[in-house]
């Protein structure tokens, strides 16, 4: 695997993770989840956003 392929895979993984978290958070909201559950997803979403931004800036 080349470095470029590895970078694209990492980028894809981060984007997919972020999308999944956003979708699940919305499902939790619709199903009446607790604020703590929704907040936990929001914190993780922010963490992944930061990782994604750092990854993109590093390239």
N, CA, C and O atoms as a GROMACS GRO file, in nm:
protein
  236
    1UNK      N    1   0.086  -0.118   0.000
    1UNK     CA    2   0.000   0.000   0.000
    1UNK      C    3   0.090   0.124   0.000
    1UNK      O    4   0.184   0.134   0.079
    2UNK      N    5   0.060   0.215  -0.088
    2UNK     CA    6   0.139   0.338  -0.096
    2UNK      C    7   0.094   0.437   0.012
    2UNK      O    8  -0.012   0.422   0.072
    3UNK      N    9   0.176   0.536   0.032
    3UNK     CA   10   0.143   0.640   0.131
    3UNK      C   11   0.016   0.715   0.090
    3UNK      O   12  -0.065   0.750   0.176
    4UNK      N   13   0.000   0.739  -0.039
    4UNK     CA   14  -0.119   0.810  -0.087
    4UNK      C   15  -0.244   0.726  -0.061
    4UNK      O   16  -0.345   0.778  -0.015
    5UNK      N   17  -0.236   0.598  -0.091
    5UNK     CA   18  -0.350   0.508  -0.066
    5UNK      C   19  -0.383   0.505   0.082
    5UNK      O   20  -0.501   0.509   0.119
    6UNK      N   21  -0.282   0.498   0.165
    6UNK     CA   22  -0.302   0.495   0.310
    6UNK      C   23  -0.367   0.626   0.357
    6UNK      O   24  -0.456   0.624   0.441
    7UNK      N   25  -0.321   0.738   0.302
    7UNK     CA   26  -0.380   0.868   0.339
    7UNK      C   27  -0.526   0.876   0.299
    7UNK      O   28  -0.610   0.924   0.376
    8UNK      N   29  -0.558   0.830   0.177
    8UNK     CA   30  -0.698   0.833   0.134
    8UNK      C   31  -0.784   0.741   0.219
    8UNK      O   32  -0.898   0.774   0.250
    9UNK      N   33  -0.730   0.627   0.256
    9UNK     CA   34  -0.805   0.535   0.341
    9UNK      C   35  -0.831   0.599   0.478
    9UNK      O   36  -0.941   0.589   0.531
   10UNK      N   37  -0.730   0.663   0.533
   10UNK     CA   38  -0.747   0.731   0.662
   10UNK      C   39  -0.851   0.842   0.651
   10UNK      O   40  -0.937   0.856   0.738
   11UNK      N   41  -0.843   0.920   0.544
   11UNK     CA   42  -0.940   1.026   0.522
   11UNK      C   43  -1.081   0.969   0.509
   11UNK      O   44  -1.174   1.019   0.573
   12UNK      N   45  -1.097   0.866   0.429
   12UNK     CA   46  -1.227   0.802   0.414
   12UNK      C   47  -1.280   0.749   0.547
   12UNK      O   48  -1.398   0.764   0.578
   13UNK      N   49  -1.193   0.686   0.625
   13UNK     CA   50  -1.234   0.633   0.755
   13UNK      C   51  -1.283   0.743   0.848
   13UNK      O   52  -1.385   0.728   0.916
   14UNK      N   53  -1.211   0.854   0.852
   14UNK     CA   54  -1.251   0.964   0.938
   14UNK      C   55  -1.385   1.024   0.895
   14UNK      O   56  -1.470   1.053   0.979
   15UNK      N   57  -1.402   1.043   0.765
   15UNK     CA   58  -1.528   1.099   0.714
   15UNK      C   59  -1.643   1.003   0.742
   15UNK      O   60  -1.750   1.047   0.785
   16UNK      N   61  -1.623   0.875   0.719
   16UNK     CA   62  -1.728   0.776   0.746
   16UNK      C   63  -1.764   0.773   0.894
   16UNK      O   64  -1.881   0.765   0.930
   17UNK      N   65  -1.663   0.778   0.979
   17UNK     CA   66  -1.687   0.779   1.124
   17UNK      C   67  -1.769   0.902   1.163
   17UNK      O   68  -1.864   0.892   1.240
   18UNK      N   69  -1.732   1.016   1.110
   18UNK     CA   70  -1.803   1.141   1.140
   18UNK      C   71  -1.949   1.133   1.093
   18UNK      O   72  -2.040   1.168   1.168
   19UNK      N   73  -1.970   1.087   0.972
   19UNK     CA   74  -2.106   1.075   0.920
   19UNK      C   75  -2.190   0.981   1.006
   19UNK      O   76  -2.305   1.011   1.039
   20UNK      N   77  -2.131   0.870   1.043
   20UNK     CA   78  -2.203   0.774   1.127
   20UNK      C   79  -2.243   0.833   1.261
   20UNK      O   80  -2.355   0.813   1.307
   21UNK      N   81  -2.153   0.906   1.322
   21UNK     CA   82  -2.183   0.969   1.451
   21UNK      C   83  -2.295   1.071   1.438
   21UNK      O   84  -2.383   1.078   1.524
   22UNK      N   85  -2.293   1.149   1.331
   22UNK     CA   86  -2.398   1.250   1.310
   22UNK      C   87  -2.533   1.182   1.290
   22UNK      O   88  -2.634   1.227   1.345
   23UNK      N   89  -2.535   1.076   1.212
   23UNK     CA   90  -2.660   1.003   1.187
   23UNK      C   91  -2.713   0.941   1.316
   23UNK      O   92  -2.832   0.953   1.346
   24UNK      N   93  -2.627   0.877   1.391
   24UNK     CA   94  -2.670   0.813   1.515
   24UNK      C   95  -2.719   0.917   1.616
   24UNK      O   96  -2.818   0.894   1.685
   25UNK      N   97  -2.651   1.031   1.624
   25UNK     CA   98  -2.695   1.136   1.716
   25UNK      C   99  -2.837   1.182   1.681
   25UNK      O  100  -2.920   1.202   1.770
   26UNK      N  101  -2.864   1.198   1.554
   26UNK     CA  102  -2.998   1.239   1.512
   26UNK      C  103  -3.101   1.131   1.544
   26UNK      O  104  -3.212   1.162   1.588
   27UNK      N  105  -3.066   1.006   1.523
   27UNK     CA  106  -3.157   0.897   1.561
   27UNK      C  107  -3.184   0.897   1.711
   27UNK      O  108  -3.298   0.877   1.754
   28UNK      N  109  -3.081   0.920   1.788
   28UNK     CA  110  -3.099   0.927   1.934
   28UNK      C  111  -3.194   1.039   1.971
   28UNK      O  112  -3.282   1.021   2.055
   29UNK      N  113  -3.177   1.154   1.909
   29UNK     CA  114  -3.267   1.268   1.936
   29UNK      C  115  -3.412   1.231   1.905
   29UNK      O  116  -3.502   1.257   1.985
   30UNK      N  117  -3.432   1.172   1.788
   30UNK     CA  118  -3.568   1.137   1.745
   30UNK      C  119  -3.632   1.033   1.836
   30UNK      O  120  -3.754   1.030   1.852
   31UNK      N  121  -3.551   0.949   1.895
   31UNK     CA  122  -3.603   0.842   1.981
   31UNK      C  123  -3.607   0.881   2.128
   31UNK      O  124  -3.637   0.798   2.214
   32UNK      N  125  -3.577   1.007   2.156
   32UNK     CA  126  -3.590   1.056   2.292
   32UNK      C  127  -3.478   1.016   2.387
   32UNK      O  128  -3.501   0.999   2.506
   33UNK      N  129  -3.359   1.001   2.334
   33UNK     CA  130  -3.245   0.965   2.419
   33UNK      C  131  -3.217   1.075   2.519
   33UNK      O  132  -3.260   1.190   2.503
   34UNK      N  133  -3.145   1.038   2.622
   34UNK     CA  134  -3.112   1.135   2.726
   34UNK      C  135  -3.014   1.239   2.672
   34UNK      O  136  -2.944   1.217   2.573
   35UNK      N  137  -3.012   1.352   2.739
   35UNK     CA  138  -2.917   1.458   2.702
   35UNK      C  139  -2.773   1.407   2.713
   35UNK      O  140  -2.688   1.445   2.633
   36UNK      N  141  -2.748   1.322   2.810
   36UNK     CA  142  -2.612   1.268   2.830
   36UNK      C  143  -2.568   1.186   2.709
   36UNK      O  144  -2.454   1.196   2.666
   37UNK      N  145  -2.658   1.105   2.655
   37UNK     CA  146  -2.625   1.024   2.537
   37UNK      C  147  -2.598   1.113   2.415
   37UNK      O  148  -2.502   1.092   2.341
   38UNK      N  149  -2.683   1.210   2.397
   38UNK     CA  150  -2.667   1.301   2.284
   38UNK      C  151  -2.540   1.383   2.300
   38UNK      O  152  -2.465   1.403   2.204
   39UNK      N  153  -2.515   1.430   2.420
   39UNK     CA  154  -2.392   1.507   2.447
   39UNK      C  155  -2.267   1.423   2.423
   39UNK      O  156  -2.168   1.474   2.371
   40UNK      N  157  -2.272   1.296   2.460
   40UNK     CA  158  -2.157   1.208   2.439
   40UNK      C  159  -2.126   1.197   2.289
   40UNK      O  160  -2.009   1.199   2.249
   41UNK      N  161  -2.229   1.186   2.209
   41UNK     CA  162  -2.207   1.180   2.064
   41UNK      C  163  -2.156   1.314   2.012
   41UNK      O  164  -2.070   1.318   1.924
   42UNK      N  165  -2.207   1.423   2.066
   42UNK     CA  166  -2.161   1.555   2.023
   42UNK      C  167  -2.014   1.575   2.054
   42UNK      O  168  -1.940   1.632   1.974
   43UNK      N  169  -1.971   1.529   2.170
   43UNK     CA  170  -1.830   1.539   2.208
   43UNK      C  171  -1.744   1.457   2.113
   43UNK      O  172  -1.638   1.502   2.068
   44UNK      N  173  -1.789   1.336   2.083
   44UNK     CA  174  -1.713   1.251   1.991
   44UNK      C  175  -1.711   1.310   1.850
   44UNK      O  176  -1.609   1.301   1.781
   45UNK      N  177  -1.821   1.368   1.807
   45UNK     CA  178  -1.826   1.434   1.676
   45UNK      C  179  -1.722   1.545   1.670
   45UNK      O  180  -1.649   1.556   1.572
   46UNK      N  181  -1.715   1.624   1.773
   46UNK     CA  182  -1.616   1.733   1.775
   46UNK      C  183  -1.474   1.679   1.774
   46UNK      O  184  -1.387   1.734   1.706
   47UNK      N  185  -1.449   1.571   1.847
   47UNK     CA  186  -1.317   1.510   1.851
   47UNK      C  187  -1.277   1.460   1.711
   47UNK      O  188  -1.163   1.481   1.668
   48UNK      N  189  -1.370   1.396   1.642
   48UNK     CA  190  -1.340   1.346   1.508
   48UNK      C  191  -1.323   1.461   1.410
   48UNK      O  192  -1.238   1.454   1.321
   49UNK      N  193  -1.401   1.567   1.424
   49UNK     CA  194  -1.384   1.685   1.337
   49UNK      C  195  -1.245   1.744   1.352
   49UNK      O  196  -1.182   1.781   1.253
   50UNK      N  197  -1.198   1.752   1.474
   50UNK     CA  198  -1.064   1.806   1.499
   50UNK      C  199  -0.959   1.715   1.436
   50UNK      O  200  -0.866   1.763   1.370
   51UNK      N  201  -0.973   1.584   1.456
   51UNK     CA  202  -0.879   1.488   1.394
   51UNK      C  203  -0.878   1.502   1.243
   51UNK      O  204  -0.772   1.501   1.180
   52UNK      N  205  -0.997   1.515   1.184
   52UNK     CA  206  -1.009   1.529   1.040
   52UNK      C  207  -0.941   1.658   0.992
   52UNK      O  208  -0.867   1.656   0.893
   53UNK      N  209  -0.966   1.767   1.060
   53UNK     CA  210  -0.904   1.895   1.023
   53UNK      C  211  -0.752   1.888   1.035
   53UNK      O  212  -0.681   1.936   0.948
   54UNK      N  213  -0.704   1.827   1.141
   54UNK     CA  214  -0.559   1.814   1.159
   54UNK      C  215  -0.498   1.727   1.050
   54UNK      O  216  -0.390   1.756   0.999
   55UNK      N  217  -0.569   1.620   1.016
   55UNK     CA  218  -0.519   1.531   0.911
   55UNK      C  219  -0.509   1.603   0.778
   55UNK      O  220  -0.410   1.590   0.707
   56UNK      N  221  -0.612   1.679   0.744
   56UNK     CA  222  -0.614   1.751   0.616
   56UNK      C  223  -0.505   1.858   0.614
   56UNK      O  224  -0.438   1.876   0.512
   57UNK      N  225  -0.488   1.929   0.725
   57UNK     CA  226  -0.384   2.033   0.731
   57UNK      C  227  -0.245   1.975   0.720
   57UNK      O  228  -0.155   2.038   0.664
   58UNK      N  229  -0.225   1.855   0.772
   58UNK     CA  230  -0.093   1.792   0.773
   58UNK      C  231  -0.048   1.752   0.633
   58UNK      O  232   0.072   1.741   0.606
   59UNK      N  233  -0.144   1.731   0.544
   59UNK     CA  234  -0.108   1.690   0.407
   59UNK      C  235  -0.087   1.808   0.325
   59UNK      O  236  -0.056   1.796   0.206
   0.00000   0.00000   0.00000
